[in-house]
């Protein structure tokens, strides 16, 4: 419909465990985290994918849910980058079928610029 956001929790190999949708990107993440908690699924070693830009709220929700890596289809806000660094969340964005840019984490450029 082009009017719904989604959030998914995935294994390291990309296998999706849970996915939830909502018209609000924050609500989609809340639904995802709730489903994972109710399902008793550990978040360690897994990553969250969001179909929206990555705002600081998405980073804070990931941190609260013990998700250490977030992948977003759109670029992050500057405050999201700041919060990801402070919370030690690996952040990849501008995700496409052929890869994503590393903004925060071990694959990111030491200069703080996004690395492809």
LINSUL-V432889 format. One record per backbone hydrogen bond with DSSP energy under -0.5 kcal/mol. CO is the residue of the C=O (numbers start at 1). NH is the residue of the N-H. Records with the same first field share a line. If there is no record, write none. Layout:
# LINSUL-V432889
CO = NH  NH
This chain:
# LINSUL-V432889
5 = 22
6 = 51
7 = 20
8 = 10  49
9 = 17  18
10 = 47
11 = 14
15 = 11
18 = 9
20 = 7
22 = 5
24 = 28
25 = 29
26 = 30
27 = 31
28 = 32
29 = 33
30 = 34
31 = 35
32 = 36
33 = 37
34 = 38
35 = 39
36 = 41
37 = 40
40 = 42
43 = 46
46 = 68
47 = 10
48 = 71
49 = 8
50 = 73
52 = 73  74
53 = 55
54 = 77
55 = 58  59
56 = 60
57 = 61
58 = 62
59 = 63
60 = 64
61 = 65
62 = 67
63 = 66
66 = 68
68 = 90
69 = 48
70 = 92
71 = 50
72 = 95
75 = 54
77 = 81
78 = 82
79 = 83
80 = 84
81 = 85
82 = 86
83 = 87
84 = 88  89
85 = 88
88 = 90
90 = 70
91 = 103  104
92 = 72
93 = 101
96 = 99
99 = 96
101 = 93  103
102 = 109  115
104 = 91
105 = 108
109 = 112
113 = 109
115 = 102
